[in-house]
Amino acid sequence: MTRTLHLNAFLMGVGHHEAAWRHPRTDPRRIADVRHFQELARIAERGTLDSVFLADGLAVGPAVRHNIQAVFEPLTLLAALATSTEHIGLIATASTTYHEPFNLARKFASLDHLSGGRAGWNIVTSAQAREARNFNLDDHPAHAERYRRAAEFVDVAIKLWDSWEDDALALDAAAGIFADTDRVHEIDHHGPHFRVQGPLNTPRPPQGRPLLVQAGSSADGVAFAARYAEAVFTAQQTLADGQVFYAGLKRATAAAGRDPAGIKVLPGIAPVIGGTEAEARALADELEALIVPEHALAQLSGMTGLDLSGLPLDGPLPDLPDVSAVQSHQSRYQLVVDLARRERLTIRQLIGRLGGGRGHRVVAGTPEQIADQIERWFTEGAADGFNVMPPLLPDGLSAFVDHVVPLLRRRGLFRHEYAGRTLREHYGLPRPASGYAAARALVTA
Ligand SMILES: Cc1cc2nc3c(=O)[nH]c(=O)nc-3n(C[C@H](O)[C@H](O)[C@H](O)COP(=O)(O)O)c2cc1C
């Protein structure tokens, strides 16, 4: 079977460039308007993209002085998009550190029912101390502990989605039997972090389970993804880095006893599209000129864990501790350090580079040049698809759908129309059977 690209539209405010809200081609008031996001989802659907995705953070800090913050809670917003779209997948971020499995399993099962099987969950462990302080803590749990809790969290959620077998709803009005309780199971989970009796109080979702997505690229992150993830979002700056990450994750997935084709790798790409390369570069320069340096420096300090505010902007990054000492986003930290060292960037140059995608790859060029880059990573073992991060919204997403997608179709790399109805079908992934149904079938066999 020919491989097909998987394309996800990463929706964020009025664009991924950190100064997008200051650009004349955007209207920052739209971030609190559901019609803005409905329009974005319809544009993505017009391009037959696999899915749209919403990130999430559980705190707002002083950065709000200079930059946009998301307004809507992702699952709530996606429920609104579910009723104004038909095919596009709906992926929401939710943290395993600051939620309970029963509540989250129920919300994703509900979104999957509401959307007719289009829900996906980007599993994050959250990494900011400011978030911890909104949940009864002074600081966030350690990196490795967050991933241990995340693994048990997902185990419980899977058992809860499986706790109703597919044919448990009897709806036998004559006999007065609503549900066949032989097919509705208590999960009786007892673990180091959670005790959950179950069953879930929502019948089994149309997809069986929402698509499981993950976005951590550290050693702990890769081990977690190899066990659970069906799609992985990652930030990779060079083709070589992308190939190493891709091969490593596929190997780890096979070592975890899974089919490597069952995990899709989607690096981020921030396409700055112009009719000519010069036009695209001019837009990139315009956006960079709108960056608020003190805000960008505060972002970089947050990423590195070091207060860089007193350092000369035209000097290099100072010596930084080894990544093993980092308890927040380990892979992003490493990426930023490697980028600065590899290209001998000053702090000013580095914040300019990070402004367009927070470490994800920014590509400025014509639609052909963007399509070439996408084709190269896809055919040379660095990607199964891309997390598309337009610098300006909605313009940048429309430009991608109207000018890059047709080229990818013409090259035989991307679908012309949706073949399936569910998010799993878009990603070419099977619908998992309920673990309880499988166990009952063994007993009655
Ligand atoms: C495309 C993408 C989207 C992400 N979205 C979120 C998010 O919405 N919320 C969040 O807390 N972390 C988010 N992250 C961060 C990851 O969950 C993770 O913390 C980070 O990649 C570092 O993981 P690591 O420490 O395992 O390397 C995202 C990462 C990527 C690559």
The ligand as an SDF file (V2000), in Angstrom:
LIG
                    3D

 31 33  0  0  0  0  0  0  0  0999 V2000
    3.7520   19.8870   18.8390 C   0  0  0  0  0  0  0  0  0  0  0  0
    3.8640   19.9170   20.3260 C   0  0  0  0  0  0  0  0  0  0  0  0
    2.7880   20.3360   21.0640 C   0  0  0  0  0  0  0  0  0  0  0  0
    2.8560   20.3950   22.4570 C   0  0  0  0  0  0  0  0  0  0  0  0
    1.7800   20.8160   23.1500 N   0  0  0  0  0  0  0  0  0  0  0  0
    1.8590   20.9150   24.4850 C   0  0  0  0  0  0  0  0  0  0  0  0
    0.7600   21.4120   25.2180 C   0  0  0  0  0  0  0  0  0  0  0  0
   -0.2660   21.7310   24.6500 O   0  0  0  0  0  0  0  0  0  0  0  0
    0.8720   21.5080   26.5560 N   0  0  0  0  0  0  0  0  0  0  0  0
    2.0110   21.1340   27.2230 C   0  0  0  0  0  0  0  0  0  0  0  0
    2.0410   21.2210   28.4500 O   0  0  0  0  0  0  0  0  0  0  0  0
    3.0950   20.6510   26.5440 N   0  0  0  0  0  0  0  0  0  0  0  0
    3.0260   20.5560   25.2000 C   0  0  0  0  0  0  0  0  0  0  0  0
    4.0990   20.1050   24.5010 N   0  0  0  0  0  0  0  0  0  0  0  0
    5.3210   19.7370   25.2550 C   0  0  0  0  0  0  0  0  0  0  0  0
    5.4090   18.2410   25.4290 C   0  0  0  0  0  0  0  0  0  0  0  0
    4.3010   17.7150   26.0210 O   0  0  0  0  0  0  0  0  0  0  0  0
    6.6330   17.8830   26.2500 C   0  0  0  0  0  0  0  0  0  0  0  0
    6.5270   18.3760   27.5370 O   0  0  0  0  0  0  0  0  0  0  0  0
    7.8600   18.4220   25.6480 C   0  0  0  0  0  0  0  0  0  0  0  0
    7.9130   18.0610   24.3010 O   0  0  0  0  0  0  0  0  0  0  0  0
    9.0800   17.9410   26.3520 C   0  0  0  0  0  0  0  0  0  0  0  0
    8.9970   16.5880   26.5470 O   0  0  0  0  0  0  0  0  0  0  0  0
   10.2470   15.7900   27.0620 P   0  0  0  0  0  0  0  0  0  0  0  0
   10.6180   16.3710   28.3820 O   0  0  0  0  0  0  0  0  0  0  0  0
    9.8000   14.3670   27.1530 O   0  0  0  0  0  0  0  0  0  0  0  0
   11.3080   15.9700   26.0560 O   0  0  0  0  0  0  0  0  0  0  0  0
    4.0430   20.0220   23.1110 C   0  0  0  0  0  0  0  0  0  0  0  0
    5.1480   19.5880   22.3670 C   0  0  0  0  0  0  0  0  0  0  0  0
    5.0620   19.5280   20.9790 C   0  0  0  0  0  0  0  0  0  0  0  0
    6.2470   19.0410   20.2090 C   0  0  0  0  0  0  0  0  0  0  0  0
  1  2  1  0
  2  3  1  0
  2 30  2  0
  3  4  2  0
  4  5  1  0
  4 28  1  0
  5  6  2  0
  6  7  1  0
  6 13  1  0
  7  8  2  0
  7  9  1  0
  9 10  1  0
 10 11  2  0
 10 12  1  0
 12 13  2  0
 13 14  1  0
 14 15  1  0
 14 28  1  0
 15 16  1  0
 16 17  1  0
 16 18  1  0
 18 19  1  0
 18 20  1  0
 20 21  1  0
 20 22  1  0
 22 23  1  0
 23 24  1  0
 24 25  2  0
 24 26  1  0
 24 27  1  0
 28 29  2  0
 29 30  1  0
 30 31  1  0
M  END
$$$$
